[in-house]
Amino acid sequence: MEKIKFESYKRLNGHDEFHEWLRTLPIKDRAKLLSVVNKTEKEGLLVAQNQKWVKKIEKNLYELRSKVSTNIQRAFYFHAEGNLFIITHGFTKKDQKTPTREIKHAIEIREEWRKVYEN
């Protein structure tokens, strides 16, 4: 089976929200999250689920998960087509529950991507 691939999405307004957010993180936090992305690509989604690197949020919306000390980072993604997965954006998690506004934002980006690429 072909390995999966993650890409971030550059929005219609020209912003790549994931990479813009990633640059604001402390170096260790950034490195840990990128390591989760790379390990998930290399090992596959089943291993990632078992290792709790990824979690399903709703139908075709998932989060990549990393933690350094008390800093909890999350990045939403969805399955685009074939082996391609699109990272919508990331955020620093401050509470146990994933904020509804972050989920809604990921859905908004996913829908924008669909309108652009699924013609």
PyMOL commands that set and color helices and strands:
alter all, ss='L'
color gray80, all
select helices_A, chain A and resi 17-22+27-43+45-50+100-117
alter helices_A, ss='H'
color red, helices_A
select strands_A, chain A and resi 5-8+54-58+61-68+71-81+84-93
alter strands_A, ss='S'
color yellow, strands_A
deselect
rebuild
show_as cartoon
